[in-house]
Amino acid sequence: MKRKFSSLFLMAVLMFSIFPFTSFANEDYPIYESLSVSPQEAKINEQVWFDLYALDSAYFMLEARLTYLSPNGDKRVVELSGPDHWTGHFTATSFDEVGTWQLQSIYLYDDSYNSSTFTREQIDQPENYDFTILNEVKEVDVTAPTVDAITFEKEQVQAGDFTKITVSASDDTGVEWITLGLYNTAGRGYDYVTDFVKTEDGTFEATWWVPQYTDPGEWKVDWVYAGDVAGNQYNWDDYMGEYPDSFGTIQVLNDSPDTTPPTISGIQFLNESVNTGQENTILIKAEDDLSGINILYVGLTNEFGQTFSVDSSYQNEDGTWTGSFVIPSYIKNSTFKVLNVITQDHAGNSDQLFYEEEYPSEFGTFNVVNDNEDAIPPVVQSVMFERDLVMAEESNVVRIEATDENSGVESIEIFLTSPTGKGKTNSYLYPDEEGNFVGEVYIPPFTEPGEWRVSQIIAKDFAGNVLDAAYSAENYPESFDTFMVENSVFDETPATIDKVVFQKAEVKGNEEAQLTVYAEDTQTVPAFVEVELVSPSGEQTLAGSTDYLDESGLMHITIPVPDDAEHGEWIVKRIWIFDLAGNEATYTYSADDYPADFGKLLVNNDTVAPNAPFVDEVSDKDTMVNGTAEPLSTVAISVNGEWLAEGQAAENGIFTVEIPVQKAGTELEVTATDVAGNQSEATAVTVTDKTAPEAPVVTKVTKETVAGTAEAGSIVYIKDADGNVVASAAADKKGNFLVNMEKQKNHAVIYVSAADLARNESEKVEIFVKEAR
C-alpha cells in the first residue's frame, strides 16, 4: 500500500547538494531542470528537503511528485508544492525507515492535462538524489516561534514611497523566516512583505514599497507568519481578536489614488480558422488611466460549452496586448468567442465582464477544425477497493482503471450502495501518476451492513463526452470489486415529522415561501427532506427540498411561488424524508386529516378587483350607510378624497357602515377592497335632503295678500282648511315672500307653509284673515 507524506511550501529554500541532470524534453509535456536533496544523510525526526525546478514552457504546472523506494521495498510518494521551484520534505519517524531511500520516478502534471513521468532508468545519475536515514534520533523541536513586536520606521508615508518594517520574534532553536500581510483599514489596499532579512541584533527587517495608487488611510498588519528550522510555524490573523499593542500602524498619504479598473475596447483573433493542436493569437485593446494593467484574463467558449482561457499576454509598443494559445486536441468542430474578461490594474481595481447575452461588435470569433473529433465517452475497465472489510465511519480507497481513446479522461465520480439500497455514498476521484483514478469513499455511521457495491459511475472526457453507467446485481461486471461493511448499530427506523412551520403565513406570486421542518430520528439524523404543497383546488403543487440540518436539528426549505400560483390557502400534501442510514419514508396529508401542528400558507394571488358596491339612499338625517358588496370585503367611505368611515361586508355581502350625519348634497364615494387588497371602482352617492324648512314667519295678512319670511328659495303655499292650495309664491334669495291670492272672507282661516326643492314641507302656520283697518 502506498503512503503519502505531507508537503510544505517553503518561503525560502536551503539549497544544498544540487545535482543537475538532463531531462527528456517534449514541447507538449512538462519537463524538469534540476533536483536537490538536502541533507542526503538525516537522522530520525530530521527533515529531508527536496527542491525540484520544473518549468512548463506552454502551460502552468499543477502538480509534482517524487516516488521513492524505501529500504523495506515500499514505494512512497512525496508531494511537492510549487510553482517553478517545487518543494517538499520527508521526515523519518521510526527505526524501520533506517537505510537508503532510492528515487524511483518524477511525475509532473500541467493545467492542459499533460503529464510526464521520468523513471529511474531515464534519470541521469539517479543515485545523486537518493538519501540515507541514519540509525540515530534527533531531538524534536515542537515549539513554534512567537512574534513579539512589529514596528514601522515612519509614522506616515507617501504612496509610492517606502518605509522599513522591523519584526521582533523569538524561538528556542531560532526563527528562520517571517512574512506578513498589510491592509488599508480606510479603503482599498492590500500588500505582502516577504523579503525579511535577519539582522545582527536578531530582529527581522524588510523594506516596504507602498503601492503608488492605493487609497489613503491607516494601514495595519492583517496577518504574520514565522517559521523555525524545525518547521514549526507561528500564525496570527487580524480576525483572531484584539489587535496587539506591540503591532504598529502607519498612515499612508495619497492625493491622487487610482479608483477605476482597466477597460476593454476590442478583442480580435489573428487566425479565423485553427486546427486543434495549432496556435492562435489574441489581440486585445485594453487601457488603464493611472496605475497600468496588472492582470488580463480572457475566457473563451464554444456552442458546446467547452472552455479554455488565455491568461498570459504582453503589451505591444502601440499599447495593445498580444497573447498566444494552443487549441487543445479535444476541442470539437465549433466557433469560439469571448466568454468573459477579468482585468486588474496595479492599484488593485478589478472588473469581470461576461458576454453570454450581448456580444460586442468589437469582439471577434474564430473557428476550430478537428479532423479527429472525439465522440466516444470513456470506458471503465475495472474498479478495485483497497480493503475487503470496512467498519461504518471508516473510508476505503477506490482505484478505477478507465481509458479514453482520443481526448483522455477528465473526471470520474463513483456511487456505492448497500445490499438493499438504503445505504449510499459517493466520491470524486483524481488521476494518479499511473493514469488511474483514485479516491476515498466514506461509509456513513448507522448505515446498513453487508456487501457494498458500485451502483453508478459518471466518467467525463475532455471532449465533453459522458459515460453515465448504472450497475445492479444482474449486470455487475466481473472486473468490479465489492467489499463488506460491518456495523453493530444499524439504524432501521425512518425519521418522523413533528410539525411544519411557515415563516410567513402569507405570500404573493413571485415571492418565496419559507418553511421549517421539525423531524425526529431515533438513532441518526435526517439527511434529506422534500416537502410538496398543494393548492386549494388540488390542481397545482409546489415542492422544495434541502439536505442541510442546522445546529438545532431543524431543516429549512425555500419554495419559489410563481406569479400564476392559485389564490387561496395551500397545505402540505407530501413529505419525503430519509436519514443518514438511508431509511426513507413518505408521509401524505389532506385537508380532512391535516395535523394541527402543520402550518398553512395563504397565497395572496387574487388580482381581480371586486365589483363596485351597491349603496342604498343616504339622507341628511342618516347615520348609517347600507348596501351590498363582495362578501368579507372592506367597505370604505370617503368625502372629497378624505377617509370618512369603513366597515366589513358580511358573508352574504350585506354591509352597514356608521357615519356622521352629512349635509344634503354631499357626495359620498364608496369602495370595496377584497382580502387580496384589490379595490373596486367607487360608487358615488349624493346625500339627499330629508329636512323640512322652518315654518314661515308671517308678517302681514290682508284679504288678498300674505307676506313674510321663509327658507330662501322655498315655495310658500296658502291652503284652506280642507288642505287645498289657494295660492303660492317663491321666497326670494333673502327669504322674503309675498303671496297674492283670491280675496278671502273676513275671519277666514288659512294655513301658510313652506316647501323646499326636495319637497320637504314645513309645519303649517294658522292665520285668521281680518279686514285691514
LUMSEMAR-324239 format. One line per field, with one value per residue (C-alpha): residue in one letter; x, y, z. Coordinates in Angstrom, 2 decimals. Example, Ala and Ser with C-alpha at 12.3 -4.5 7.8 and 13.67 -1.06 7.14 Angstrom:
BEGIN
rest	c(A,S)
X	c(12.30,13.67)
Y	c(-4.50,-1.06)
Z	c(7.80,7.14)
***
This chain:
BEGIN
rest	c(M,K,R,K,F,S,S,L,F,L,M,A,V,L,M,F,S,I,F,P,F,T,S,F,A,N,E,D,Y,P,I,Y,E,S,L,S,V,S,P,Q,E,A,K,I,N,E,Q,V,W,F,D,L,Y,A,L,D,S,A,Y,F,M,L,E,A,R,L,T,Y,L,S,P,N,G,D,K,R,V,V,E,L,S,G,P,D,H,W,T,G,H,F,T,A,T,S,F,D,E,V,G,T,W,Q,L,Q,S,I,Y,L,Y,D,D,S,Y,N,S,S,T,F,T,R,E,Q,I,D,Q,P,E,N,Y,D,F,T,I,L,N,E,V,K,E,V,D,V,T,A,P,T,V,D,A,I,T,F,E,K,E,Q,V,Q,A,G,D,F,T,K,I,T,V,S,A,S,D,D,T,G,V,E,W,I,T,L,G,L,Y,N,T,A,G,R,G,Y,D,Y,V,T,D,F,V,K,T,E,D,G,T,F,E,A,T,W,W,V,P,Q,Y,T,D,P,G,E,W,K,V,D,W,V,Y,A,G,D,V,A,G,N,Q,Y,N,W,D,D,Y,M,G,E,Y,P,D,S,F,G,T,I,Q,V,L,N,D,S,P,D,T,T,P,P,T,I,S,G,I,Q,F,L,N,E,S,V,N,T,G,Q,E,N,T,I,L,I,K,A,E,D,D,L,S,G,I,N,I,L,Y,V,G,L,T,N,E,F,G,Q,T,F,S,V,D,S,S,Y,Q,N,E,D,G,T,W,T,G,S,F,V,I,P,S,Y,I,K,N,S,T,F,K,V,L,N,V,I,T,Q,D,H,A,G,N,S,D,Q,L,F,Y,E,E,E,Y,P,S,E,F,G,T,F,N,V,V,N,D,N,E,D,A,I,P,P,V,V,Q,S,V,M,F,E,R,D,L,V,M,A,E,E,S,N,V,V,R,I,E,A,T,D,E,N,S,G,V,E,S,I,E,I,F,L,T,S,P,T,G,K,G,K,T,N,S,Y,L,Y,P,D,E,E,G,N,F,V,G,E,V,Y,I,P,P,F,T,E,P,G,E,W,R,V,S,Q,I,I,A,K,D,F,A,G,N,V,L,D,A,A,Y,S,A,E,N,Y,P,E,S,F,D,T,F,M,V,E,N,S,V,F,D,E,T,P,A,T,I,D,K,V,V,F,Q,K,A,E,V,K,G,N,E,E,A,Q,L,T,V,Y,A,E,D,T,Q,T,V,P,A,F,V,E,V,E,L,V,S,P,S,G,E,Q,T,L,A,G,S,T,D,Y,L,D,E,S,G,L,M,H,I,T,I,P,V,P,D,D,A,E,H,G,E,W,I,V,K,R,I,W,I,F,D,L,A,G,N,E,A,T,Y,T,Y,S,A,D,D,Y,P,A,D,F,G,K,L,L,V,N,N,D,T,V,A,P,N,A,P,F,V,D,E,V,S,D,K,D,T,M,V,N,G,T,A,E,P,L,S,T,V,A,I,S,V,N,G,E,W,L,A,E,G,Q,A,A,E,N,G,I,F,T,V,E,I,P,V,Q,K,A,G,T,E,L,E,V,T,A,T,D,V,A,G,N,Q,S,E,A,T,A,V,T,V,T,D,K,T,A,P,E,A,P,V,V,T,K,V,T,K,E,T,V,A,G,T,A,E,A,G,S,I,V,Y,I,K,D,A,D,G,N,V,V,A,S,A,A,A,D,K,K,G,N,F,L,V,N,M,E,K,Q,K,N,H,A,V,I,Y,V,S,A,A,D,L,A,R,N,E,S,E,K,V,E,I,F,V,K,E,A,R)
X	c(0.00,1.30,1.60,1.66,3.71,2.70,4.24,5.07,5.66,8.86,9.20,12.98,14.65,18.06,19.97,22.47,23.83,22.31,22.97,21.65,20.62,19.31,15.56,13.78,12.25,8.94,7.33,3.83,4.65,6.15,9.86,12.21,15.57,17.13,16.54,18.23,18.07,19.27,20.64,21.44,22.10,19.48,18.63,15.24,12.96,15.16,13.61,14.95,14.10,13.52,13.65,12.57,12.98,10.29,9.02,6.34,7.02,3.40,1.25,1.06,2.29,-0.32,1.34,4.75,5.57,8.62,8.35,10.98,11.68,12.19,14.81,11.94,10.86,7.74,7.02,6.27,5.22,6.45,4.03,5.72,4.40,5.19,5.25,8.60,10.61,8.54,9.50,8.59,10.07,10.14,10.75,11.57,9.87,10.86,13.83,12.01,12.86,16.62,18.65,18.98,15.94,16.16,14.44,12.14,10.30,9.41,5.81,4.72,1.21,0.16,-3.11,-3.51,-3.78,-0.36,1.64,5.20,6.70,10.50,11.57,14.84,16.18,15.54,17.11,20.80,22.76,19.67,21.87,22.67,19.05,18.92,19.18,20.02,18.26,20.83,20.30,20.22,17.41,17.34,15.60,12.36,11.56,7.77,7.52,6.51,8.18,6.46,6.27,6.77,6.53,6.08,7.13,7.19,10.13,7.82,4.52,3.28,4.47,3.50,2.05,4.85,7.50,8.99,9.50,11.31,9.38,11.05,9.78,10.98,10.50,11.88,12.22,14.09,16.02,15.97,13.49,14.16,11.74,8.96,6.28,3.29,0.35,-0.80,-4.16,-5.72,-8.34,-9.94,-10.24,-8.76,-5.24,-3.53,0.10,2.52,6.01,8.10,11.75,12.63,16.33,17.69,19.88,22.79,20.57,18.24,15.34,14.00,13.86,12.26,11.63,8.00,7.33,3.88,1.63,1.67,-2.03,-3.58,-6.26,-5.09,-5.70,-4.29,-2.55,-2.13,-0.95,-3.51,-1.54,2.01,3.63,7.01,8.78,11.73,14.26,12.24,9.23,7.12,5.07,3.56,0.33,-1.55,-4.50,-6.36,-9.68,-8.40,-9.20,-7.87,-5.01,-1.80,-0.44,3.04,1.96,2.31,0.27,1.22,-0.66,-0.45,-0.98,-2.18,-3.80,-4.40,-5.36,-6.37,-10.04,-11.05,-10.37,-8.99,-11.32,-11.53,-12.44,-11.75,-10.69,-9.74,-8.06,-5.23,-6.50,-10.15,-9.75,-7.38,-6.86,-6.68,-3.11,-2.22,-1.65,-3.76,-3.08,-5.39,-5.18,-6.63,-7.27,-7.10,-6.39,-5.94,-5.90,-3.22,-1.50,-1.47,-2.77,-1.58,-3.89,-5.59,-7.52,-9.78,-12.07,-13.21,-16.16,-17.94,-21.52,-20.91,-19.89,-16.22,-13.95,-10.32,-8.57,-5.85,-4.18,-0.77,-0.25,2.23,1.88,2.99,4.60,1.26,-0.38,-2.33,-1.89,-1.00,-1.17,-0.73,-2.60,-2.76,-6.09,-6.43,-6.80,-10.19,-11.99,-14.93,-15.55,-17.05,-16.89,-15.17,-15.93,-15.10,-16.95,-15.58,-12.75,-11.10,-8.93,-6.99,-4.64,-1.63,-3.77,-5.96,-9.01,-10.57,-13.51,-15.09,-17.40,-19.45,-20.64,-23.09,-26.17,-24.91,-21.73,-19.85,-19.38,-15.73,-15.08,-14.12,-14.56,-12.61,-13.42,-11.80,-11.29,-10.88,-10.38,-10.33,-13.20,-13.80,-17.40,-16.87,-17.15,-14.61,-14.61,-14.22,-12.16,-12.05,-12.87,-10.64,-11.07,-8.05,-9.88,-12.24,-13.78,-14.67,-16.38,-19.02,-17.47,-14.31,-13.07,-11.99,-9.60,-11.01,-8.99,-10.63,-8.90,-10.54,-9.47,-10.46,-9.13,-8.80,-9.11,-8.44,-10.46,-11.07,-13.13,-14.81,-17.45,-18.36,-21.52,-21.84,-24.86,-25.59,-27.33,-30.89,-30.02,-30.63,-27.00,-25.38,-22.10,-20.16,-16.80,-14.94,-11.76,-8.50,-5.80,-2.62,0.78,-0.14,-3.23,-5.74,-8.38,-8.06,-10.06,-11.62,-15.24,-16.61,-19.06,-21.68,-22.49,-25.52,-25.62,-26.63,-24.03,-23.31,-21.80,-21.48,-21.08,-20.80,-24.21,-23.19,-20.13,-20.08,-16.93,-16.29,-13.57,-12.00,-14.18,-17.28,-18.43,-20.01,-20.35,-23.21,-23.50,-25.71,-24.94,-27.00,-26.56,-27.82,-25.27,-22.36,-19.03,-16.61,-13.78,-15.57,-14.70,-17.12,-16.38,-18.09,-19.30,-19.68,-21.95,-23.42,-25.61,-27.56,-30.48,-33.57,-36.17,-37.02,-37.44,-40.86,-42.34,-43.49,-44.57,-44.11,-43.96,-44.18,-42.03,-44.63,-48.26,-48.96,-47.02,-47.74,-46.81,-43.08,-42.22,-40.75,-42.42,-40.01,-40.80,-39.12,-39.49,-39.27,-38.25,-37.14,-34.95,-34.26,-30.56,-29.27,-30.40,-32.38,-30.18,-32.71,-36.29,-38.62,-41.93,-44.75,-47.54,-50.95,-53.32,-56.93,-58.33,-55.71,-54.72,-51.36,-48.39,-45.11,-42.10,-38.79,-36.04,-32.89,-30.09,-28.92,-29.58,-28.89,-27.39,-30.86,-31.72,-34.13,-34.36,-35.28,-36.76,-37.38,-40.00,-40.42,-44.09,-44.82,-46.93,-49.67,-49.97,-53.57,-55.00,-56.03,-54.84,-52.19,-51.39,-48.65,-49.55,-46.48,-43.17,-40.40,-37.54,-34.57,-31.89,-28.14,-28.69,-30.71,-34.10,-36.73,-40.40,-43.13,-45.94,-49.10,-51.72,-55.11,-57.46,-59.59,-56.80,-54.42,-52.16,-52.83,-49.09,-48.74,-48.96,-50.90,-49.82,-52.07,-51.04,-52.42,-52.55,-56.03,-55.63,-59.32,-60.96,-64.47,-67.50,-68.40,-70.68,-74.44,-75.37,-78.83,-80.05,-78.35,-80.16,-79.02,-80.66,-78.93,-76.08,-75.71,-74.75,-76.26,-75.73,-74.16,-70.56,-68.22,-68.54,-65.98,-64.61,-63.74,-66.16,-64.62,-66.46,-64.74,-65.72,-63.62,-60.88,-60.76,-61.50,-64.75,-65.55,-65.23,-66.72,-66.79,-69.33,-70.84,-70.57,-73.79,-72.29,-74.59,-72.83,-73.73,-71.24,-71.79,-71.08,-71.60,-74.69,-73.85,-75.25,-77.65,-75.82,-72.62,-71.15,-70.01,-67.54,-67.93,-65.34,-64.90,-61.45,-61.17,-58.88,-56.21,-56.08,-57.83,-60.03,-63.22,-64.33,-66.03,-69.82,-70.84,-73.85,-75.26,-76.78,-80.46,-82.36,-84.93,-85.10,-88.19,-87.77,-88.70,-92.31,-92.72,-92.97,-95.98,-95.56,-98.62,-102.01,-104.78,-107.79,-105.69,-102.02,-99.79,-96.25,-93.38,-90.13,-89.31,-86.37,-84.69,-85.88,-88.66,-92.26,-94.72,-98.16,-101.51,-104.01,-107.62,-108.99,-109.50,-105.82,-106.48,-103.81,-105.26,-102.09,-98.30,-95.19,-91.41,-89.35,-86.56,-82.90,-83.25,-86.26,-88.87,-92.14,-95.41,-98.28,-101.25,-104.49,-108.17,-109.96,-110.79,-113.75,-113.29,-112.35,-111.49,-108.78,-105.83,-102.71,-99.23,-96.34,-93.00,-91.67,-88.02,-86.77,-86.74,-90.46,-89.93,-92.79,-92.67,-95.26,-98.32,-98.95,-102.61,-103.71,-107.06,-107.91,-109.07,-110.15,-107.40,-108.10)
Y	c(0.00,3.45,6.08,9.80,12.23,15.77,18.64,22.20,25.22,26.94,30.71,30.27,27.04,25.84,24.79,22.05,19.17,20.24,17.65,18.79,16.20,16.21,15.87,14.38,17.40,17.30,20.58,19.31,17.92,19.40,18.89,19.47,21.19,20.12,18.43,18.99,16.78,18.17,16.71,13.39,11.86,12.59,11.31,10.06,13.10,15.24,16.65,15.87,18.69,18.39,21.23,20.29,23.06,22.33,24.82,24.34,26.32,26.43,25.77,26.26,23.39,21.97,19.01,17.46,14.26,12.19,8.45,6.75,3.09,2.56,0.22,-2.22,-2.17,0.02,2.78,6.10,9.38,12.86,15.58,18.85,22.41,24.99,26.77,26.66,25.51,22.57,21.84,19.34,17.33,13.88,13.02,9.51,8.73,5.11,2.79,0.76,3.55,3.46,2.89,4.27,5.60,5.38,7.80,5.80,8.41,12.08,12.91,16.28,17.47,20.81,22.68,21.47,17.93,16.94,14.71,13.37,10.50,10.10,6.71,5.92,4.47,7.79,9.97,10.81,9.61,8.88,7.87,11.57,12.05,9.12,9.84,7.81,7.72,7.14,4.93,7.98,10.04,13.84,15.69,17.09,20.81,21.13,24.74,27.40,30.84,33.89,37.35,39.95,43.26,44.79,48.42,50.87,53.26,56.16,57.31,58.32,57.71,58.93,56.39,55.29,55.87,53.25,52.56,49.95,47.31,45.63,42.38,41.07,37.31,34.58,30.78,28.05,26.88,30.10,31.88,31.01,33.18,35.76,37.01,39.28,40.95,44.56,46.15,49.59,49.99,53.00,51.86,49.75,48.50,45.20,44.13,41.39,41.76,38.61,39.69,39.93,39.66,38.72,41.44,41.23,42.01,39.12,41.18,40.87,43.85,44.44,47.43,48.03,49.95,51.46,50.88,54.11,54.37,52.97,54.77,56.97,55.72,53.83,50.53,47.76,44.14,41.68,38.54,37.47,34.04,32.96,29.60,27.95,25.49,22.55,23.51,24.85,27.84,30.83,32.16,35.34,36.81,40.04,38.20,36.26,39.09,42.36,44.00,43.61,46.78,45.81,45.80,49.24,51.04,53.57,56.38,56.37,59.66,59.92,62.87,61.02,57.36,55.15,54.17,52.85,49.39,48.83,48.93,46.64,48.23,45.37,41.72,40.07,36.82,36.59,33.40,32.98,29.18,26.98,23.22,21.53,21.36,24.56,28.04,31.15,34.71,37.05,40.83,42.93,46.66,47.44,50.65,51.85,55.51,55.54,52.54,50.30,46.83,44.06,41.15,40.46,37.19,36.18,33.14,31.53,29.24,27.49,26.46,23.11,24.76,23.80,26.43,27.36,30.60,32.98,34.19,35.15,38.19,41.00,44.67,45.92,49.27,50.66,49.84,46.77,43.36,40.10,36.53,33.13,29.94,26.38,24.76,21.56,18.36,17.52,20.66,19.94,21.49,24.76,28.53,30.13,33.55,35.52,34.26,36.66,39.08,39.70,42.79,44.29,47.23,47.71,49.66,46.61,47.85,44.83,44.09,40.98,41.19,38.38,38.37,35.46,37.57,40.50,40.06,43.30,44.14,44.95,41.32,38.70,34.93,32.02,28.53,25.34,22.44,18.96,16.18,13.57,14.72,12.65,11.49,8.40,8.56,6.92,3.20,1.82,-1.38,-2.14,-0.96,-2.03,-1.43,-1.46,-3.14,-6.09,-5.16,-1.68,-0.51,2.23,5.72,4.47,5.09,2.73,3.60,3.01,2.84,2.90,1.99,3.91,4.80,7.24,6.81,10.44,13.31,11.46,11.02,14.29,13.28,10.31,10.18,6.85,5.95,2.97,1.33,-1.16,-4.54,-3.16,0.30,2.05,2.97,5.25,7.09,8.69,10.28,12.25,10.55,12.08,10.76,9.27,9.08,5.79,7.22,5.53,7.49,7.18,8.45,7.54,6.56,7.23,4.83,6.77,5.92,3.74,2.54,-0.89,-3.66,-6.28,-6.32,-2.87,-2.50,0.11,1.46,4.18,5.67,9.02,9.48,12.52,13.05,16.36,16.48,16.58,13.01,11.45,7.85,7.53,3.84,2.17,-1.24,-3.80,-7.38,-8.50,-6.59,-6.21,-6.52,-9.24,-6.67,-4.60,-5.31,-5.28,-5.02,-5.85,-3.28,-4.16,-2.12,-3.24,-0.14,-0.24,2.19,0.69,3.27,6.24,9.76,11.08,14.56,16.54,19.79,22.17,25.92,28.63,31.67,33.93,32.87,34.85,35.36,36.77,35.49,35.74,35.65,32.75,30.50,29.66,26.77,24.76,21.00,19.59,15.94,13.26,10.19,7.55,6.91,9.06,12.40,13.39,13.73,14.96,16.17,17.21,18.98,19.26,21.84,21.64,24.45,24.82,23.20,20.44,21.30,22.93,21.71,23.31,21.49,22.25,20.26,20.52,18.32,20.81,20.21,23.22,23.14,22.82,19.77,21.70,21.67,24.87,24.90,27.77,27.27,29.87,30.80,31.57,34.52,32.19,30.24,29.65,32.14,30.75,28.56,25.94,22.97,20.34,17.43,15.19,14.94,12.61,12.20,9.90,9.75,9.13,5.38,5.50,4.84,6.74,7.46,9.29,10.96,12.27,14.67,16.04,18.76,16.15,14.82,17.78,17.79,20.57,21.36,21.87,25.43,26.63,29.10,31.79,32.57,36.05,35.97,37.49,40.29,40.77,43.81,43.42,45.00,48.47,48.31,48.84,51.61,52.44,56.07,58.21,61.26,64.18,62.50,59.08,57.86,54.53,53.69,50.39,48.28,45.14,44.38,41.38,39.13,39.84,42.83,46.05,48.88,52.35,55.69,58.98,62.58,64.70,62.07,62.14,58.92,59.09,55.59,51.90,48.53,44.94,43.19,40.05,36.59,37.37,40.66,43.00,45.88,48.67,51.42,54.08,57.68,61.18,62.97,64.63,67.75,67.34,67.44,65.94,63.30,60.07,57.71,54.08,51.36,47.66,46.06,42.27,40.20,40.22,44.01,44.60,47.72,48.23,51.27,53.86,54.19,57.85,58.63,62.14,62.77,63.55,66.34,64.97,68.02,70.23,74.02,76.05,77.22,80.58,83.76,85.76,89.49,90.86,89.47,91.03,89.50,89.30,89.00,87.23,88.50,87.25,85.31,81.65,79.48,81.12,79.66,77.69,77.70,79.25,77.66,79.17,76.44,76.45,74.39,71.42,71.50,72.89,75.22,78.67,80.31,80.01,82.02,81.55,83.14,85.25,84.62,86.64,84.56,87.32,86.31,87.91,85.65,87.06,85.14,85.42,87.72,85.93,86.47,88.28,85.95,83.15,80.67,79.95,77.88,79.00,76.52,76.39,73.51,73.25,71.94,68.37,68.87,68.69,70.78,72.76,72.87,74.95,78.39,79.12,82.62,84.41,86.80,90.13,93.11,95.55,98.62)
Z	c(0.00,-0.88,1.78,1.02,3.06,3.86,1.86,2.88,0.68,1.81,1.59,1.46,0.36,1.62,-1.46,-0.72,-2.74,-6.07,-8.76,-12.15,-14.65,-18.20,-18.70,-21.66,-23.39,-25.21,-26.22,-25.38,-21.95,-18.76,-18.06,-15.15,-14.98,-11.69,-8.35,-5.00,-1.89,1.44,3.62,1.97,5.38,8.03,11.48,12.59,13.17,10.91,7.74,4.28,1.84,-1.91,-4.46,-7.99,-10.55,-13.14,-15.71,-18.34,-21.49,-22.63,-19.60,-15.85,-13.71,-11.36,-9.67,-8.98,-7.08,-6.23,-5.67,-3.50,-2.75,0.99,2.46,3.09,-0.55,-0.14,-2.65,-1.01,-2.56,-1.62,-2.73,-3.75,-3.73,-6.42,-8.74,-10.61,-7.57,-6.34,-2.76,-0.07,2.73,4.28,7.93,9.10,12.41,13.18,13.03,10.38,7.95,8.55,5.38,1.85,0.01,-3.78,-6.18,-8.48,-10.56,-11.06,-12.02,-13.49,-14.45,-16.03,-16.46,-20.05,-18.65,-19.99,-17.65,-17.71,-15.71,-15.62,-14.29,-12.52,-15.78,-17.56,-14.85,-15.23,-12.18,-10.04,-7.08,-6.61,-5.46,-3.05,0.68,3.78,7.15,9.88,12.92,15.20,16.73,16.61,19.43,18.10,18.34,18.61,19.81,17.34,17.31,18.77,17.21,19.92,18.04,14.59,14.05,11.14,10.74,9.79,11.25,7.80,4.27,0.83,-1.60,-3.95,-1.26,1.09,4.78,6.87,8.82,11.81,13.36,16.72,17.09,19.32,19.23,21.15,18.07,16.06,13.78,10.15,8.18,8.54,6.17,6.73,5.04,5.33,4.58,4.41,7.15,5.43,1.83,-0.93,-0.48,0.34,0.11,1.18,2.62,2.31,1.91,5.60,6.44,9.84,11.35,13.78,16.76,15.86,14.54,11.01,8.66,5.28,3.03,2.15,-1.03,-0.59,-3.64,-5.63,-6.43,-3.27,-1.28,1.58,5.11,8.07,7.27,9.80,9.92,8.56,9.32,10.21,9.90,11.32,10.99,12.67,11.26,12.64,10.56,13.43,12.40,14.20,12.75,13.71,11.81,12.48,12.69,15.73,18.10,19.51,17.64,19.74,21.32,20.15,16.48,14.91,12.25,9.58,7.82,4.01,2.18,-1.42,-3.18,-6.46,-5.90,-8.80,-8.36,-11.79,-13.27,-16.78,-19.77,-22.81,-26.15,-28.56,-28.89,-32.17,-33.23,-35.76,-37.45,-38.38,-38.52,-36.49,-36.31,-32.92,-31.66,-33.51,-32.16,-32.46,-31.31,-29.45,-29.92,-27.08,-26.86,-23.15,-21.25,-17.68,-16.72,-13.99,-12.49,-15.57,-16.27,-13.98,-14.83,-18.16,-18.41,-21.30,-21.12,-24.36,-25.05,-27.91,-28.57,-26.82,-23.57,-23.91,-22.42,-22.07,-21.23,-22.31,-19.11,-20.46,-22.70,-23.21,-24.09,-27.50,-28.27,-29.51,-26.15,-27.35,-25.78,-27.51,-26.30,-27.93,-27.09,-28.37,-29.21,-27.10,-29.08,-27.60,-28.80,-31.13,-34.53,-33.38,-33.19,-30.24,-28.82,-25.70,-22.62,-20.01,-19.35,-15.98,-15.58,-12.71,-12.51,-10.25,-7.78,-7.24,-9.16,-10.86,-13.10,-14.58,-17.58,-19.16,-22.77,-22.87,-23.62,-25.70,-27.74,-28.53,-32.21,-31.41,-30.42,-32.97,-33.17,-34.68,-35.89,-34.63,-37.05,-35.63,-38.17,-35.43,-33.25,-30.14,-29.89,-27.73,-23.92,-21.62,-20.91,-17.37,-17.25,-13.56,-10.04,-7.15,-3.43,-1.12,1.78,1.75,5.12,6.35,9.52,9.49,9.73,8.01,4.47,1.74,-1.07,-4.55,-7.76,-11.19,-14.42,-17.27,-20.79,-23.49,-26.99,-28.00,-25.53,-22.27,-19.09,-17.26,-14.22,-12.56,-9.85,-8.25,-6.33,-3.96,-2.38,0.39,-0.16,-0.06,-1.38,1.93,2.42,-0.14,-0.56,-3.39,-4.13,-6.80,-7.96,-9.16,-11.50,-10.08,-11.76,-13.40,-15.08,-12.79,-10.88,-7.12,-4.15,-0.83,-0.19,3.28,4.90,6.92,10.55,11.40,7.80,6.54,6.92,4.28,0.81,-0.76,-4.49,-7.23,-8.26,-10.72,-12.40,-14.19,-16.28,-18.48,-21.06,-22.09,-25.22,-23.03,-23.72,-20.63,-19.55,-17.08,-16.24,-13.64,-12.15,-10.26,-9.15,-12.58,-14.69,-12.24,-14.12,-13.04,-13.02,-10.35,-6.71,-3.78,-0.06,3.21,5.74,9.42,11.69,15.01,15.43,12.17,12.22,10.56,11.61,9.37,10.69,11.70,11.22,14.28,12.66,9.76,10.36,7.70,8.44,6.80,6.77,3.60,0.36,-3.07,-6.52,-7.38,-3.67,-1.67,0.87,3.69,5.98,8.71,9.16,12.69,12.33,14.79,14.29,16.91,16.19,13.34,11.96,8.88,5.80,3.22,3.18,0.38,1.02,-1.53,-1.17,-2.84,-3.86,-2.60,-5.75,-5.76,-9.32,-8.53,-6.48,-5.40,-3.94,-2.30,-0.58,1.49,2.76,5.39,9.08,11.30,14.80,16.34,14.24,12.01,8.23,6.39,2.88,0.49,-2.23,-5.01,-5.58,-9.26,-10.30,-11.60,-8.32,-7.34,-4.87,-1.53,1.33,0.47,2.70,2.93,0.67,0.96,2.84,1.68,4.17,4.63,7.30,7.31,7.48,4.25,5.87,3.95,4.48,2.63,4.57,2.87,4.20,3.18,4.38,6.17,8.42,8.40,11.51,13.99,14.24,10.49,9.22,6.20,3.55,2.13,-1.43,-1.93,-5.70,-6.32,-8.88,-9.84,-8.24,-6.73,-8.39,-7.19,-4.14,-4.44,-1.96,-0.62,-0.49,2.13,3.52,5.58,8.55,8.20,10.42,8.59,5.00,3.86,0.77,-0.68,-1.76,-2.28,0.79,3.52,1.62,3.40,2.53,2.78,2.55,1.72,1.02,-1.32,-1.13,2.67,4.57,6.48,7.74,6.89,7.75,6.52,4.37,5.88,4.30,2.39,1.14,3.14,4.86,7.26,7.94,10.60,9.53,10.94,9.62,6.31,4.72,1.86,-1.47,-0.07,-2.43,-0.77,-2.54,-1.50,-2.44,-1.64,-1.12,-1.09,1.15,-1.57,-1.47,-4.79,-4.69,-6.68,-8.60,-6.39,-6.18,-5.87,-3.67,-3.13,0.28,-0.17,1.59,4.05,6.38,6.15,6.22,9.29,9.34,7.57,9.63,8.51,8.99,7.15,6.08,4.03,2.33,-0.88,0.25,2.74,3.36,5.49,5.52,4.83,3.74,0.81,-2.46,-0.87,-2.19,0.19,0.00,1.14,1.85,3.07,5.93,3.60,2.53,-0.91,-2.25,-2.54,-3.81,-3.78,-4.41,-4.07,-1.37,-2.79,-2.04,1.17,2.21,1.73,0.14,-0.93,-1.97,-3.88,-3.51,-4.25,-1.88,1.31,3.62,6.79,9.63,7.16,8.35,6.02,6.53,5.40,4.87,3.02,0.89,-0.22,-3.57,-2.18,-1.45,2.27,3.68,6.91,9.63,8.85,10.32,11.02,10.05,10.61,7.81,9.06,7.11,7.07,9.04)
***
